[in-house]
Amino acid sequence: MAVEIKPEMIKEIADMLDTGMVCFYHKTNGELEYYPDEFRNPGFDSELWDDVINKVEAHYGDYLRLEGMSSSESFRVMESFISDIDHIPTHNKFIDAISRKKPFRHFSDLLFYYPELRQQWFVYKNERYIEFVKDQLEFE
């Protein structure tokens, strides 16, 4: 059975995951807890997050754990966005950017030269992250 969470909470979870957090949704009271994902933020200062970490660990079974996209999932989102770019020369520039080493960096750098696409990207990525969160919740 899928967990029912309000759209505003799903959006907040998506935003937190996108910024490198791992989220924990309390199944009973609906509270959201989060702290930096140690795999996406190696070396983060866990002392700053001890209260939240201890709270979640003490009642781990009461929470749903929600994690961010893997790099391969994020890459597929980028590819999907690029596939919707109709202007062929621009499309090809983005394909080239993600075909090299450090594709995320090259993609991000290239977006600065296309402010309209950059804005579309943020909307698109946010929508994909919301879908990603909903997919995780369906498995719970």
C-alpha positions as CSV (number, residue, x, y, z in Angstrom):
1,M,0.0,0.0,0.0
2,A,1.4,3.4,-1.0
3,V,1.9,6.0,1.7
4,E,-0.3,9.1,1.3
5,I,1.7,12.4,1.8
6,K,0.4,15.9,1.0
7,P,1.8,17.4,-2.2
8,E,3.5,20.3,-0.2
9,M,5.4,17.7,1.8
10,I,6.4,15.7,-1.3
11,K,7.7,18.9,-2.8
12,E,9.7,19.7,0.4
13,I,11.1,16.2,0.4
14,A,12.1,16.5,-3.3
15,D,13.8,19.8,-2.6
16,M,15.7,18.4,0.4
17,L,16.8,15.3,-1.6
18,D,18.0,17.5,-4.5
19,T,20.2,19.5,-2.1
20,G,21.9,16.3,-0.9
21,M,19.9,15.5,2.2
22,V,18.4,12.1,3.2
23,C,14.9,12.4,4.5
24,F,12.9,10.6,7.1
25,Y,9.1,10.8,7.1
26,H,7.5,9.8,10.4
27,K,4.7,7.3,9.5
28,T,2.4,8.3,12.4
29,N,2.7,12.0,13.0
30,G,3.9,13.1,9.5
31,E,7.0,15.0,10.7
32,L,9.9,15.3,8.3
33,E,13.4,14.9,9.5
34,Y,16.5,15.2,7.4
35,Y,20.2,15.5,7.5
36,P,23.1,15.5,4.9
37,D,23.4,12.2,3.0
38,E,26.9,10.9,4.0
39,F,27.5,9.5,0.5
40,R,26.6,12.8,-1.2
41,N,28.3,15.0,1.4
42,P,31.3,13.0,2.6
43,G,32.9,14.5,5.7
44,F,29.9,16.6,6.7
45,D,30.0,17.7,10.3
46,S,27.7,15.2,11.9
47,E,27.9,17.0,15.3
48,L,25.7,19.7,13.8
49,W,23.0,17.1,13.1
50,D,23.4,14.8,16.2
51,D,20.0,15.6,17.6
52,V,18.2,14.7,14.4
53,I,20.4,11.7,13.7
54,N,19.9,10.3,17.2
55,K,16.1,11.0,17.1
56,V,15.8,9.1,13.8
57,E,18.1,6.2,14.9
58,A,16.2,5.8,18.2
59,H,12.9,5.3,16.3
60,Y,14.1,4.1,12.9
61,G,11.2,1.8,12.4
62,D,8.8,4.7,12.7
63,Y,10.2,6.5,9.7
64,L,10.2,6.0,5.9
65,R,13.7,6.7,4.6
66,L,13.8,8.7,1.3
67,E,17.0,9.0,-0.6
68,G,18.1,11.2,-3.5
69,M,18.7,10.0,-7.0
70,S,21.8,8.0,-7.9
71,S,24.2,9.7,-10.3
72,S,23.0,7.4,-13.1
73,E,19.4,8.4,-12.4
74,S,20.3,12.1,-12.4
75,F,22.2,11.6,-15.7
76,R,19.1,10.0,-17.3
77,V,17.1,13.1,-16.2
78,M,19.7,15.3,-17.9
79,E,19.5,13.2,-21.0
80,S,15.7,13.3,-21.0
81,F,15.8,17.1,-20.7
82,I,18.3,17.4,-23.5
83,S,16.2,15.2,-25.8
84,D,13.4,17.8,-25.5
85,I,15.6,20.7,-26.8
86,D,14.3,21.3,-30.3
87,H,17.0,23.7,-31.6
88,I,19.5,21.2,-33.1
89,P,22.7,23.2,-32.6
90,T,21.8,23.8,-29.0
91,H,20.8,20.2,-28.5
92,N,24.1,19.1,-30.0
93,K,26.1,21.4,-27.6
94,F,24.4,19.8,-24.6
95,I,25.0,16.3,-26.0
96,D,28.6,17.2,-26.3
97,A,28.8,18.6,-22.8
98,I,27.5,15.5,-21.2
99,S,29.6,13.2,-23.4
100,R,32.8,14.4,-21.8
101,K,34.4,13.9,-18.4
102,K,32.5,15.6,-15.6
103,P,29.2,15.7,-17.5
104,F,27.2,17.4,-14.6
105,R,29.7,20.2,-14.4
106,H,29.7,20.8,-18.2
107,F,25.9,20.7,-18.4
108,S,25.6,23.2,-15.5
109,D,28.2,25.5,-17.0
110,L,26.5,25.4,-20.4
111,L,23.2,26.3,-18.9
112,F,24.5,29.7,-17.9
113,Y,24.7,30.7,-21.6
114,Y,21.0,29.7,-22.1
115,P,19.1,31.5,-19.3
116,E,15.7,30.4,-20.6
117,L,16.8,26.8,-20.8
118,R,18.3,27.1,-17.4
119,Q,15.0,28.1,-15.9
120,Q,13.2,25.3,-17.8
121,W,15.8,22.9,-16.4
122,F,15.1,23.8,-12.8
123,V,11.4,23.3,-13.4
124,Y,12.0,20.0,-15.2
125,K,14.4,18.7,-12.6
126,N,12.0,19.6,-9.8
127,E,9.1,17.8,-11.5
128,R,11.3,14.7,-12.0
129,Y,12.4,14.8,-8.4
130,I,8.7,15.0,-7.2
131,E,8.0,11.9,-9.4
132,F,11.0,10.2,-7.9
133,V,9.7,10.8,-4.4
134,K,6.2,9.5,-5.3
135,D,7.8,6.4,-6.8
136,Q,9.7,5.7,-3.6
137,L,6.5,6.2,-1.6
138,E,4.6,3.7,-3.8
139,F,7.0,1.0,-2.7
140,E,6.3,1.6,1.0
